[in-house]
């Protein structure tokens, strides 16, 4: 089982009393805003949670693992997430459940 | 962008919500994601990405000052994997947008 946008909207409805439409829109806007900033070359820092950062990677030689053929991997920009101290501490404890 | 910038931007888009409600909503969403992860649950946001936990085995570390070896217990760390739309949109910007500090 995984947490999805539907459950996040449900929590906004139940705990903050947003109506279903507002809750669903809010969740969409929330993730879209973060994506938008990243798309505009801006890092997103959410204190207590973590930072979404951008890295530019150079072109490098790669290999098709099936055929062994050499294929260049083009230069690219990627998103990385660095969890904050608080989030890291919170999840590191529960060693048992999964 | 920081959390308060995010709250300000969302307040402009969600004009029917008061800024104080937007602030609570932002905090609740982040809290829910953190809670799910702390319970060992995955978080999947289509087009954005997924959060999961990766296990790190116990290891012997060293106190860099004293040189004494210390046992570091096994732990779990949050891991984010960007979704397809996120990867594509961010990558597309490489030629047109320079990274801001």
N, CA and C atoms of all chains as a GROMACS GRO file, in nm:
protein
  597
    1UNK      N    1   0.083  -0.120   0.000
    1UNK     CA    2   0.000   0.000   0.000
    1UNK      C    3   0.086   0.125   0.000
    2UNK      N    4   0.048   0.220  -0.076
    2UNK     CA    5   0.128   0.343  -0.084
    2UNK      C    6   0.038   0.464  -0.064
    3UNK      N    7   0.099   0.569  -0.012
    3UNK     CA    8   0.028   0.696   0.000
    3UNK      C    9   0.024   0.762  -0.138
    4UNK      N   10  -0.095   0.807  -0.181
    4UNK     CA   11  -0.108   0.870  -0.312
    4UNK      C   12  -0.178   1.006  -0.296
    5UNK      N   13  -0.197   1.073  -0.410
    5UNK     CA   14  -0.262   1.203  -0.407
    5UNK      C   15  -0.404   1.193  -0.350
    6UNK      N   16  -0.472   1.082  -0.377
    6UNK     CA   17  -0.608   1.066  -0.327
    6UNK      C   18  -0.612   1.069  -0.174
    7UNK      N   19  -0.515   1.001  -0.110
    7UNK     CA   20  -0.514   1.001   0.037
    7UNK      C   21  -0.474   1.137   0.094
    8UNK      N   22  -0.385   1.206   0.022
    8UNK     CA   23  -0.346   1.339   0.068
    8UNK      C   24  -0.466   1.433   0.063
    9UNK      N   25  -0.544   1.423  -0.046
    9UNK     CA   26  -0.665   1.506  -0.058
    9UNK      C   27  -0.764   1.471   0.052
   10UNK      N   28  -0.775   1.342   0.081
   10UNK     CA   29  -0.864   1.295   0.187
   10UNK      C   30  -0.826   1.355   0.323
   11UNK      N   31  -0.694   1.360   0.350
   11UNK     CA   32  -0.646   1.417   0.477
   11UNK      C   33  -0.679   1.566   0.486
   12UNK      N   34  -0.667   1.637   0.372
   12UNK     CA   35  -0.700   1.781   0.372
   12UNK      C   36  -0.848   1.803   0.396
   13UNK      N   37  -0.928   1.711   0.343
   13UNK     CA   38  -1.073   1.716   0.363
   13UNK      C   39  -1.108   1.689   0.509
   14UNK      N   40  -1.051   1.581   0.562
   14UNK     CA   41  -1.086   1.540   0.699
   14UNK      C   42  -1.028   1.631   0.806
   15UNK      N   43  -0.901   1.669   0.789
   15UNK     CA   44  -0.835   1.741   0.898
   15UNK      C   45  -0.844   1.893   0.887
   16UNK      N   46  -0.857   1.943   0.764
   16UNK     CA   47  -0.864   2.090   0.752
   16UNK      C   48  -1.000   2.138   0.702
   17UNK      N   49  -1.086   2.044   0.666
   17UNK     CA   50  -1.218   2.083   0.622
   17UNK      C   51  -1.227   2.148   0.485
   18UNK      N   52  -1.124   2.130   0.403
   18UNK     CA   53  -1.137   2.176   0.264
   18UNK      C   54  -1.242   2.088   0.198
   19UNK      N   55  -1.318   2.143   0.103
   19UNK     CA   56  -1.411   2.053   0.035
   19UNK      C   57  -1.332   1.966  -0.063
   20UNK      N   58  -1.396   1.862  -0.115
   20UNK     CA   59  -1.323   1.762  -0.194
   20UNK      C   60  -1.253   1.823  -0.316
   21UNK      N   61  -1.324   1.916  -0.380
   21UNK     CA   62  -1.269   1.982  -0.498
   21UNK      C   63  -1.144   2.063  -0.462
   22UNK      N   64  -1.154   2.144  -0.356
   22UNK     CA   65  -1.042   2.226  -0.310
   22UNK      C   66  -0.924   2.138  -0.271
   23UNK      N   67  -0.954   2.028  -0.203
   23UNK     CA   68  -0.849   1.939  -0.154
   23UNK      C   69  -0.773   1.877  -0.270
   24UNK      N   70  -0.848   1.832  -0.371
   24UNK     CA   71  -0.785   1.769  -0.487
   24UNK      C   72  -0.701   1.871  -0.563
   25UNK      N   73  -0.758   1.990  -0.583
   25UNK     CA   74  -0.685   2.096  -0.653
   25UNK      C   75  -0.558   2.134  -0.576
   26UNK      N   76  -0.571   2.143  -0.445
   26UNK     CA   77  -0.455   2.184  -0.366
   26UNK      C   78  -0.340   2.087  -0.385
   27UNK      N   79  -0.371   1.958  -0.378
   27UNK     CA   80  -0.265   1.857  -0.393
   27UNK      C   81  -0.199   1.868  -0.531
   28UNK      N   82  -0.283   1.889  -0.634
   28UNK     CA   83  -0.226   1.905  -0.770
   28UNK      C   84  -0.138   2.029  -0.779
   29UNK      N   85  -0.189   2.141  -0.726
   29UNK     CA   86  -0.111   2.267  -0.730
   29UNK      C   87   0.019   2.253  -0.654
   30UNK      N   88   0.013   2.186  -0.541
   30UNK     CA   89   0.130   2.169  -0.454
   30UNK      C   90   0.245   2.104  -0.530
   31UNK      N   91   0.217   1.990  -0.590
   31UNK     CA   92   0.326   1.919  -0.660
   31UNK      C   93   0.365   1.988  -0.790
   32UNK      N   94   0.265   2.051  -0.856
   32UNK     CA   95   0.294   2.123  -0.979
   32UNK      C   96   0.386   2.244  -0.952
   33UNK      N   97   0.364   2.312  -0.842
   33UNK     CA   98   0.445   2.429  -0.810
   33UNK      C   99   0.592   2.388  -0.788
   34UNK      N  100   0.613   2.278  -0.718
   34UNK     CA  101   0.750   2.231  -0.695
   34UNK      C  102   0.816   2.192  -0.828
   35UNK      N  103   0.740   2.120  -0.910
   35UNK     CA  104   0.792   2.077  -1.041
   35UNK      C  105   0.826   2.197  -1.128
   36UNK      N  106   0.739   2.298  -1.123
   36UNK     CA  107   0.760   2.419  -1.200
   36UNK      C  108   0.888   2.491  -1.162
   37UNK      N  109   0.911   2.503  -1.033
   37UNK     CA  110   1.032   2.571  -0.986
   37UNK      C  111   1.155   2.495  -1.032
   38UNK      N  112   1.149   2.362  -1.019
   38UNK     CA  113   1.264   2.280  -1.060
   38UNK      C  114   1.288   2.294  -1.210
   39UNK      N  115   1.179   2.298  -1.285
   39UNK     CA  116   1.187   2.314  -1.429
   39UNK      C  117   1.249   2.449  -1.464
   40UNK      N  118   1.235   2.547  -1.374
   40UNK     CA  119   1.294   2.679  -1.395
   40UNK      C  120   1.432   2.692  -1.332
   41UNK      N  121   1.492   2.581  -1.301
   41UNK     CA  122   1.630   2.581  -1.255
   41UNK      C  123   1.648   2.620  -1.110
   42UNK      N  124   1.539   2.616  -1.033
   42UNK     CA  125   1.544   2.660  -0.895
   42UNK      C  126   1.536   2.541  -0.799
   43UNK      N  127   1.622   2.538  -0.698
   43UNK     CA  128   1.614   2.433  -0.597
   43UNK      C  129   1.496   2.463  -0.504
   44UNK      N  130   1.438   2.360  -0.444
   44UNK     CA  131   1.325   2.377  -0.354
   44UNK      C  132   1.363   2.323  -0.216
   45UNK      N  133   1.360   2.412  -0.117
   45UNK     CA  134   1.406   2.374   0.017
   45UNK      C  135   1.292   2.378   0.115
   46UNK      N  136   1.252   2.262   0.163
   46UNK     CA  137   1.139   2.253   0.254
   46UNK      C  138   1.191   2.213   0.392
   47UNK      N  139   1.203   2.310   0.481
   47UNK     CA  140   1.269   2.284   0.608
   47UNK      C  141   1.193   2.178   0.687
   48UNK      N  142   1.267   2.089   0.749
   48UNK     CA  143   1.208   1.980   0.825
   48UNK      C  144   1.176   1.861   0.738
   49UNK      N  145   1.174   1.882   0.606
   49UNK     CA  146   1.142   1.772   0.515
   49UNK      C  147   1.264   1.735   0.431
   50UNK      N  148   1.306   1.828   0.348
   50UNK     CA  149   1.424   1.800   0.266
   50UNK      C  150   1.436   1.897   0.152
   51UNK      N  151   1.544   1.885   0.076
   51UNK     CA  152   1.569   1.975  -0.037
   51UNK      C  153   1.566   1.898  -0.169
   52UNK      N  154   1.495   1.957  -0.265
   52UNK     CA  155   1.502   1.905  -0.402
   52UNK      C  156   1.606   1.989  -0.474
   53UNK      N  157   1.708   1.924  -0.525
   53UNK     CA  158   1.816   1.997  -0.591
   53UNK      C  159   1.832   1.950  -0.734
   54UNK      N  160   1.903   2.031  -0.812
   54UNK     CA  161   1.924   1.998  -0.954
   54UNK      C  162   2.071   1.977  -0.978
   55UNK      N  163   2.102   1.882  -1.063
   55UNK     CA  164   2.242   1.857  -1.100
   55UNK      C  165   2.251   1.839  -1.249
   56UNK      N  166   2.351   1.904  -1.308
   56UNK     CA  167   2.378   1.881  -1.450
   56UNK      C  168   2.485   1.775  -1.463
   57UNK      N  169   2.455   1.673  -1.542
   57UNK     CA  170   2.550   1.564  -1.561
   57UNK      C  171   2.609   1.573  -1.701
   58UNK      N  172   2.738   1.552  -1.709
   58UNK     CA  173   2.804   1.554  -1.840
   58UNK      C  174   2.769   1.431  -1.921
   59UNK      N  175   2.788   1.441  -2.049
   59UNK     CA  176   2.776   1.328  -2.140
   59UNK      C  177   2.881   1.224  -2.098
   60UNK      N  178   2.843   1.097  -2.103
   60UNK     CA  179   2.942   0.995  -2.067
   60UNK      C  180   2.917   0.868  -2.148
   61UNK      N  181   3.019   0.788  -2.163
   61UNK     CA  182   2.998   0.664  -2.238
   61UNK      C  183   2.917   0.565  -2.157
   62UNK      N  184   2.824   0.497  -2.220
   62UNK     CA  185   2.747   0.393  -2.153
   62UNK      C  186   2.750   0.268  -2.236
   63UNK      N  187   2.679   0.168  -2.189
   63UNK     CA  188   2.680   0.041  -2.260
   63UNK      C  189   2.540  -0.019  -2.254
   64UNK      N  190   2.494  -0.073  -2.361
   64UNK     CA  191   2.369  -0.148  -2.358
   64UNK      C  192   2.397  -0.280  -2.288
   65UNK      N  193   2.337  -0.302  -2.170
   65UNK     CA  194   2.372  -0.420  -2.092
   65UNK      C  195   2.336  -0.551  -2.163
   66UNK      N  196   2.240  -0.546  -2.252
   66UNK     CA  197   2.200  -0.669  -2.322
   66UNK      C  198   2.300  -0.706  -2.431
   67UNK      N  199   2.331  -0.607  -2.514
   67UNK     CA  200   2.413  -0.638  -2.631
   67UNK      C  201   2.561  -0.608  -2.609
   68UNK      N  202   2.593  -0.531  -2.503
   68UNK     CA  203   2.732  -0.495  -2.480
   68UNK      C  204   2.779  -0.382  -2.569
   69UNK      N  205   2.690  -0.334  -2.651
   69UNK     CA  206   2.721  -0.227  -2.745
   69UNK      C  207   2.741  -0.094  -2.673
   70UNK      N  208   2.840  -0.016  -2.715
   70UNK     CA  209   2.863   0.111  -2.650
   70UNK      C  210   2.767   0.218  -2.703
   71UNK      N  211   2.697   0.286  -2.612
   71UNK     CA  212   2.603   0.392  -2.650
   71UNK      C  213   2.634   0.514  -2.564
   72UNK      N  214   2.650   0.631  -2.625
   72UNK     CA  215   2.676   0.748  -2.542
   72UNK      C  216   2.553   0.788  -2.462
   73UNK      N  217   2.571   0.828  -2.337
   73UNK     CA  218   2.463   0.880  -2.255
   73UNK      C  219   2.475   1.031  -2.261
   74UNK      N  220   2.372   1.097  -2.311
   74UNK     CA  221   2.379   1.242  -2.336
   74UNK      C  222   2.384   1.320  -2.205
   75UNK      N  223   2.433   1.444  -2.213
   75UNK     CA  224   2.432   1.533  -2.097
   75UNK      C  225   2.288   1.551  -2.052
   76UNK      N  226   2.266   1.556  -1.923
   76UNK     CA  227   2.129   1.571  -1.875
   76UNK      C  228   2.122   1.644  -1.742
   77UNK      N  229   2.003   1.693  -1.713
   77UNK     CA  230   1.978   1.758  -1.584
   77UNK      C  231   1.886   1.667  -1.503
   78UNK      N  232   1.924   1.641  -1.379
   78UNK     CA  233   1.844   1.551  -1.295
   78UNK      C  234   1.807   1.618  -1.161
   79UNK      N  235   1.699   1.567  -1.103
   79UNK     CA  236   1.655   1.613  -0.971
   79UNK      C  237   1.708   1.516  -0.866
   80UNK      N  238   1.764   1.570  -0.759
   80UNK     CA  239   1.800   1.483  -0.646
   80UNK      C  240   1.728   1.534  -0.522
   81UNK      N  241   1.701   1.444  -0.431
   81UNK     CA  242   1.635   1.482  -0.306
   81UNK      C  243   1.728   1.453  -0.190
   82UNK      N  244   1.754   1.554  -0.109
   82UNK     CA  245   1.833   1.534   0.012
   82UNK      C  246   1.741   1.547   0.132
   83UNK      N  247   1.709   1.434   0.197
   83UNK     CA  248   1.618   1.441   0.311
   83UNK      C  249   1.678   1.526   0.422
   84UNK      N  250   1.594   1.602   0.490
   84UNK     CA  251   1.640   1.682   0.603
   84UNK      C  252   1.666   1.596   0.726
   85UNK      N  253   1.736   1.657   0.820
   85UNK     CA  254   1.773   1.587   0.944
   85UNK      C  255   1.650   1.529   1.014
   86UNK      N  256   1.544   1.610   1.022
   86UNK     CA  257   1.425   1.570   1.095
   86UNK      C  258   1.360   1.447   1.031
   87UNK      N  259   1.347   1.449   0.898
   87UNK     CA  260   1.287   1.336   0.827
   87UNK      C  261   1.374   1.212   0.839
   88UNK      N  262   1.505   1.231   0.827
   88UNK     CA  263   1.596   1.116   0.839
   88UNK      C  264   1.585   1.049   0.975
   89UNK      N  265   1.580   1.133   1.080
   89UNK     CA  266   1.568   1.076   1.215
   89UNK      C  267   1.437   1.003   1.232
   90UNK      N  268   1.334   1.060   1.175
   90UNK     CA  269   1.202   1.004   1.190
   90UNK      C  270   1.191   0.864   1.128
   91UNK      N  271   1.250   0.846   1.011
   91UNK     CA  272   1.234   0.716   0.945
   91UNK      C  273   1.338   0.614   0.988
   92UNK      N  274   1.453   0.659   1.037
   92UNK     CA  275   1.560   0.564   1.068
   92UNK      C  276   1.523   0.475   1.185
   93UNK      N  277   1.435   0.527   1.271
   93UNK     CA  278   1.400   0.453   1.394
   93UNK      C  279   1.329   0.322   1.365
   94UNK      N  280   1.221   0.333   1.286
   94UNK     CA  281   1.140   0.214   1.262
   94UNK      C  282   1.211   0.111   1.176
   95UNK      N  283   1.288   0.026   1.238
   95UNK     CA  284   1.365  -0.073   1.163
   95UNK      C  285   1.277  -0.192   1.123
   96UNK      N  286   1.169  -0.213   1.198
   96UNK     CA  287   1.093  -0.338   1.185
   96UNK      C  288   0.992  -0.338   1.070
   97UNK      N  289   0.891  -0.250   1.076
   97UNK     CA  290   0.777  -0.260   0.984
   97UNK      C  291   0.818  -0.238   0.839
   98UNK      N  292   0.740  -0.288   0.749
   98UNK     CA  293   0.758  -0.258   0.606
   98UNK      C  294   0.639  -0.308   0.529
   99UNK      N  295   1.354   2.809  -0.376
   99UNK     CA  296   1.224   2.833  -0.315
   99UNK      C  297   1.219   2.767  -0.178
  100UNK      N  298   1.169   2.839  -0.081
  100UNK     CA  299   1.156   2.783   0.053
  100UNK      C  300   1.009   2.751   0.079
  101UNK      N  301   0.982   2.697   0.197
  101UNK     CA  302   0.845   2.662   0.231
  101UNK      C  303   0.756   2.786   0.230
  102UNK      N  304   0.808   2.899   0.281
  102UNK     CA  305   0.722   3.019   0.282
  102UNK      C  306   0.697   3.073   0.142
  103UNK      N  307   0.795   3.058   0.051
  103UNK     CA  308   0.771   3.096  -0.089
  103UNK      C  309   0.662   3.008  -0.151
  104UNK      N  310   0.668   2.879  -0.116
  104UNK     CA  311   0.569   2.784  -0.169
  104UNK      C  312   0.430   2.823  -0.119
  105UNK      N  313   0.420   2.856   0.009
  105UNK     CA  314   0.292   2.897   0.066
  105UNK      C  315   0.241   3.024  -0.004
  106UNK      N  316   0.331   3.120  -0.027
  106UNK     CA  317   0.290   3.244  -0.094
  106UNK      C  318   0.241   3.218  -0.236
  107UNK      N  319   0.316   3.135  -0.312
  107UNK     CA  320   0.275   3.104  -0.449
  107UNK      C  321   0.141   3.033  -0.455
  108UNK      N  322   0.123   2.937  -0.364
  108UNK     CA  323  -0.003   2.861  -0.365
  108UNK      C  324  -0.120   2.950  -0.323
  109UNK      N  325  -0.094   3.046  -0.236
  109UNK     CA  326  -0.201   3.137  -0.194
  109UNK      C  327  -0.252   3.219  -0.311
  110UNK      N  328  -0.161   3.253  -0.404
  110UNK     CA  329  -0.202   3.329  -0.522
  110UNK      C  330  -0.288   3.244  -0.616
  111UNK      N  331  -0.261   3.114  -0.618
  111UNK     CA  332  -0.338   3.026  -0.708
  111UNK      C  333  -0.469   2.981  -0.648
  112UNK      N  334  -0.468   2.957  -0.517
  112UNK     CA  335  -0.588   2.910  -0.449
  112UNK      C  336  -0.655   3.029  -0.386
  113UNK      N  337  -0.711   3.118  -0.468
  113UNK     CA  338  -0.759   3.246  -0.415
  113UNK      C  339  -0.874   3.230  -0.318
  114UNK      N  340  -0.943   3.117  -0.323
  114UNK     CA  341  -1.054   3.098  -0.231
  114UNK      C  342  -1.010   3.048  -0.094
  115UNK      N  343  -0.879   3.016  -0.080
  115UNK     CA  344  -0.830   2.974   0.052
  115UNK      C  345  -0.750   3.088   0.113
  116UNK      N  346  -0.763   3.104   0.243
  116UNK     CA  347  -0.683   3.206   0.311
  116UNK      C  348  -0.539   3.156   0.324
  117UNK      N  349  -0.447   3.253   0.328
  117UNK     CA  350  -0.306   3.214   0.336
  117UNK      C  351  -0.279   3.124   0.457
  118UNK      N  352  -0.351   3.150   0.567
  118UNK     CA  353  -0.329   3.068   0.686
  118UNK      C  354  -0.373   2.923   0.662
  119UNK      N  355  -0.477   2.904   0.581
  119UNK     CA  356  -0.521   2.769   0.547
  119UNK      C  357  -0.421   2.702   0.454
  120UNK      N  358  -0.367   2.780   0.360
  120UNK     CA  359  -0.267   2.726   0.268
  120UNK      C  360  -0.146   2.678   0.348
  121UNK      N  361  -0.108   2.758   0.446
  121UNK     CA  362   0.006   2.721   0.530
  121UNK      C  363  -0.020   2.588   0.602
  122UNK      N  364  -0.138   2.574   0.659
  122UNK     CA  365  -0.173   2.450   0.728
  122UNK      C  366  -0.174   2.334   0.629
  123UNK      N  367  -0.225   2.359   0.509
  123UNK     CA  368  -0.236   2.253   0.409
  123UNK      C  369  -0.097   2.206   0.364
  124UNK      N  370  -0.005   2.302   0.342
  124UNK     CA  371   0.132   2.266   0.302
  124UNK      C  372   0.195   2.180   0.412
  125UNK      N  373   0.178   2.224   0.536
  125UNK     CA  374   0.237   2.149   0.648
  125UNK      C  375   0.176   2.011   0.660
  126UNK      N  376   0.045   2.003   0.637
  126UNK     CA  377  -0.022   1.872   0.649
  126UNK      C  378   0.027   1.776   0.541
  127UNK      N  379   0.042   1.824   0.419
  127UNK     CA  380   0.089   1.736   0.310
  127UNK      C  381   0.229   1.682   0.344
  128UNK      N  382   0.319   1.772   0.386
  128UNK     CA  383   0.455   1.726   0.419
  128UNK      C  384   0.453   1.630   0.538
  129UNK      N  385   0.366   1.660   0.635
  129UNK     CA  386   0.354   1.574   0.753
  129UNK      C  387   0.303   1.435   0.714
  130UNK      N  388   0.207   1.430   0.624
  130UNK     CA  389   0.152   1.301   0.580
  130UNK      C  390   0.257   1.216   0.509
  131UNK      N  391   0.338   1.283   0.427
  131UNK     CA  392   0.444   1.210   0.356
  131UNK      C  393   0.545   1.156   0.457
  132UNK      N  394   0.585   1.240   0.552
  132UNK     CA  395   0.679   1.197   0.656
  132UNK      C  396   0.624   1.083   0.739
  133UNK      N  397   0.496   1.094   0.772
  133UNK     CA  398   0.431   0.991   0.853
  133UNK      C  399   0.429   0.857   0.780
  134UNK      N  400   0.389   0.861   0.653
  134UNK     CA  401   0.383   0.738   0.574
  134UNK      C  402   0.521   0.672   0.571
  135UNK      N  403   0.623   0.751   0.546
  135UNK     CA  404   0.759   0.696   0.539
  135UNK      C  405   0.801   0.639   0.675
  136UNK      N  406   0.765   0.708   0.782
  136UNK     CA  407   0.806   0.660   0.914
  136UNK      C  408   0.736   0.529   0.948
  137UNK      N  409   0.623   0.501   0.882
  137UNK     CA  410   0.553   0.375   0.902
  137UNK      C  411   0.600   0.269   0.803
  138UNK      N  412   0.699   0.304   0.723
  138UNK     CA  413   0.754   0.209   0.627
  138UNK      C  414   0.673   0.200   0.499
  139UNK      N  415   0.586   0.300   0.479
  139UNK     CA  416   0.499   0.298   0.362
  139UNK      C  417   0.561   0.381   0.249
  140UNK      N  418   0.538   0.341   0.125
  140UNK     CA  419   0.585   0.420   0.010
  140UNK      C  420   0.490   0.536  -0.017
  141UNK      N  421   0.539   0.636  -0.088
  141UNK     CA  422   0.455   0.747  -0.130
  141UNK      C  423   0.471   0.759  -0.281
  142UNK      N  424   0.359   0.754  -0.354
  142UNK     CA  425   0.367   0.759  -0.500
  142UNK      C  426   0.282   0.871  -0.556
  143UNK      N  427   0.348   0.970  -0.614
  143UNK     CA  428   0.277   1.083  -0.674
  143UNK      C  429   0.304   1.077  -0.824
  144UNK      N  430   0.203   1.037  -0.900
  144UNK     CA  431   0.225   1.018  -1.043
  144UNK      C  432   0.270   1.146  -1.112
  145UNK      N  433   0.375   1.134  -1.195
  145UNK     CA  434   0.426   1.249  -1.269
  145UNK      C  435   0.523   1.334  -1.188
  146UNK      N  436   0.527   1.308  -1.057
  146UNK     CA  437   0.618   1.383  -0.970
  146UNK      C  438   0.732   1.292  -0.927
  147UNK      N  439   0.695   1.184  -0.860
  147UNK     CA  440   0.796   1.088  -0.819
  147UNK      C  441   0.748   1.004  -0.702
  148UNK      N  442   0.834   0.916  -0.655
  148UNK     CA  443   0.796   0.834  -0.541
  148UNK      C  444   0.903   0.841  -0.434
  149UNK      N  445   0.855   0.831  -0.310
  149UNK     CA  446   0.944   0.826  -0.195
  149UNK      C  447   0.938   0.686  -0.138
  150UNK      N  448   1.053   0.630  -0.108
  150UNK     CA  449   1.056   0.497  -0.047
  150UNK      C  450   1.171   0.496   0.052
  151UNK      N  451   1.184   0.388   0.126
  151UNK     CA  452   1.295   0.377   0.219
  151UNK      C  453   1.398   0.280   0.166
  152UNK      N  454   1.523   0.315   0.182
  152UNK     CA  455   1.631   0.223   0.149
  152UNK      C  456   1.697   0.181   0.279
  153UNK      N  457   1.732   0.053   0.287
  153UNK     CA  458   1.796   0.004   0.410
  153UNK      C  459   1.946   0.018   0.402
  154UNK      N  460   2.004   0.062   0.509
  154UNK     CA  461   2.150   0.067   0.519
  154UNK      C  462   2.192  -0.032   0.626
  155UNK      N  463   2.281  -0.125   0.593
  155UNK     CA  464   2.322  -0.225   0.693
  155UNK      C  465   2.404  -0.161   0.806
  156UNK      N  466   2.409  -0.231   0.919
  156UNK     CA  467   2.492  -0.185   1.030
  156UNK      C  468   2.637  -0.187   0.984
  157UNK      N  469   2.716  -0.096   1.035
  157UNK     CA  470   2.857  -0.096   0.998
  157UNK      C  471   2.942  -0.042   1.113
  158UNK      N  472   3.070  -0.066   1.103
  158UNK     CA  473   3.162  -0.012   1.202
  158UNK      C  474   3.212   0.122   1.148
  159UNK      N  475   3.186   0.225   1.222
  159UNK     CA  476   3.235   0.356   1.182
  159UNK      C  477   3.349   0.396   1.272
  160UNK      N  478   3.403   0.513   1.245
  160UNK     CA  479   3.513   0.559   1.327
  160UNK      C  480   3.489   0.702   1.371
  161UNK      N  481   3.520   0.728   1.495
  161UNK     CA  482   3.518   0.866   1.541
  161UNK      C  483   3.640   0.935   1.481
  162UNK      N  484   3.618   1.032   1.394
  162UNK     CA  485   3.731   1.090   1.322
  162UNK      C  486   3.829   1.162   1.416
  163UNK      N  487   3.783   1.206   1.530
  163UNK     CA  488   3.872   1.274   1.625
  163UNK      C  489   3.959   1.176   1.702
  164UNK      N  490   3.893   1.078   1.765
  164UNK     CA  491   3.969   0.989   1.854
  164UNK      C  492   4.019   0.865   1.782
  165UNK      N  493   3.961   0.834   1.667
  165UNK     CA  494   4.001   0.712   1.597
  165UNK      C  495   3.935   0.587   1.652
  166UNK      N  496   3.856   0.601   1.758
  166UNK     CA  497   3.788   0.486   1.818
  166UNK      C  498   3.682   0.432   1.723
  167UNK      N  499   3.667   0.300   1.715
  167UNK     CA  500   3.562   0.247   1.628
  167UNK      C  501   3.430   0.244   1.702
  168UNK      N  502   3.325   0.276   1.628
  168UNK     CA  503   3.191   0.282   1.686
  168UNK      C  504   3.097   0.198   1.602
  169UNK      N  505   3.007   0.131   1.669
  169UNK     CA  506   2.908   0.052   1.596
  169UNK      C  507   2.797   0.144   1.547
  170UNK      N  508   2.771   0.143   1.416
  170UNK     CA  509   2.660   0.222   1.362
  170UNK      C  510   2.549   0.124   1.324
  171UNK      N  511   2.435   0.132   1.392
  171UNK     CA  512   2.329   0.033   1.369
  171UNK      C  513   2.268   0.045   1.230
  172UNK      N  514   2.203  -0.062   1.187
  172UNK     CA  515   2.130  -0.060   1.060
  172UNK      C  516   2.025   0.049   1.065
  173UNK      N  517   2.002   0.115   0.952
  173UNK     CA  518   1.899   0.218   0.953
  173UNK      C  519   1.833   0.226   0.816
  174UNK      N  520   1.727   0.303   0.812
  174UNK     CA  521   1.659   0.324   0.685
  174UNK      C  522   1.667   0.472   0.650
  175UNK      N  523   1.687   0.498   0.522
  175UNK     CA  524   1.695   0.638   0.478
  175UNK      C  525   1.592   0.662   0.368
  176UNK      N  526   1.534   0.784   0.367
  176UNK     CA  527   1.436   0.815   0.264
  176UNK      C  528   1.505   0.828   0.128
  177UNK      N  529   1.437   0.779   0.025
  177UNK     CA  530   1.491   0.790  -0.111
  177UNK      C  531   1.381   0.840  -0.204
  178UNK      N  532   1.417   0.936  -0.289
  178UNK     CA  533   1.321   0.991  -0.385
  178UNK      C  534   1.361   0.951  -0.525
  179UNK      N  535   1.265   0.899  -0.599
  179UNK     CA  536   1.289   0.866  -0.738
  179UNK      C  537   1.197   0.953  -0.824
  180UNK      N  538   1.253   1.045  -0.903
  180UNK     CA  539   1.168   1.133  -0.983
  180UNK      C  540   1.084   1.053  -1.083
  181UNK      N  541   0.961   1.097  -1.104
  181UNK     CA  542   0.872   1.033  -1.201
  181UNK      C  543   0.905   1.077  -1.343
  182UNK      N  544   0.839   1.012  -1.439
  182UNK     CA  545   0.871   1.034  -1.580
  182UNK      C  546   0.851   1.180  -1.622
  183UNK      N  547   0.736   1.237  -1.587
  183UNK     CA  548   0.710   1.375  -1.628
  183UNK      C  549   0.811   1.471  -1.565
  184UNK      N  550   0.841   1.449  -1.438
  184UNK     CA  551   0.941   1.532  -1.369
  184UNK      C  552   1.076   1.522  -1.440
  185UNK      N  553   1.119   1.400  -1.469
  185UNK     CA  554   1.250   1.382  -1.535
  185UNK      C  555   1.253   1.453  -1.669
  186UNK      N  556   1.146   1.436  -1.746
  186UNK     CA  557   1.144   1.494  -1.880
  186UNK      C  558   1.140   1.646  -1.877
  187UNK      N  559   1.057   1.700  -1.791
  187UNK     CA  560   1.045   1.846  -1.786
  187UNK      C  561   1.173   1.912  -1.738
  188UNK      N  562   1.233   1.854  -1.635
  188UNK     CA  563   1.357   1.910  -1.582
  188UNK      C  564   1.470   1.898  -1.683
  189UNK      N  565   1.477   1.784  -1.748
  189UNK     CA  566   1.585   1.762  -1.844
  189UNK      C  567   1.573   1.854  -1.965
  190UNK      N  568   1.450   1.880  -2.005
  190UNK     CA  569   1.426   1.966  -2.120
  190UNK      C  570   1.481   2.107  -2.097
  191UNK      N  571   1.487   2.146  -1.970
  191UNK     CA  572   1.528   2.284  -1.939
  191UNK      C  573   1.679   2.303  -1.944
  192UNK      N  574   1.754   2.195  -1.968
  192UNK     CA  575   1.901   2.204  -1.955
  192UNK      C  576   1.963   2.303  -2.054
  193UNK      N  577   1.905   2.315  -2.174
  193UNK     CA  578   1.965   2.404  -2.273
  193UNK      C  579   1.919   2.549  -2.260
  194UNK      N  580   1.803   2.570  -2.197
  194UNK     CA  581   1.746   2.705  -2.194
  194UNK      C  582   1.756   2.774  -2.059
  195UNK      N  583   1.767   2.697  -1.951
  195UNK     CA  584   1.762   2.757  -1.818
  195UNK      C  585   1.892   2.726  -1.743
  196UNK      N  586   1.954   2.830  -1.689
  196UNK     CA  587   2.074   2.802  -1.607
  196UNK      C  588   2.031   2.780  -1.463
  197UNK      N  589   2.108   2.700  -1.391
  197UNK     CA  590   2.074   2.670  -1.252
  197UNK      C  591   2.096   2.793  -1.165
  198UNK      N  592   1.996   2.818  -1.080
  198UNK     CA  593   2.011   2.927  -0.982
  198UNK      C  594   2.069   2.865  -0.856
  199UNK      N  595   2.146   2.944  -0.783
  199UNK     CA  596   2.206   2.889  -0.660
  199UNK      C  597   2.098   2.865  -0.562
   0.00000   0.00000   0.00000
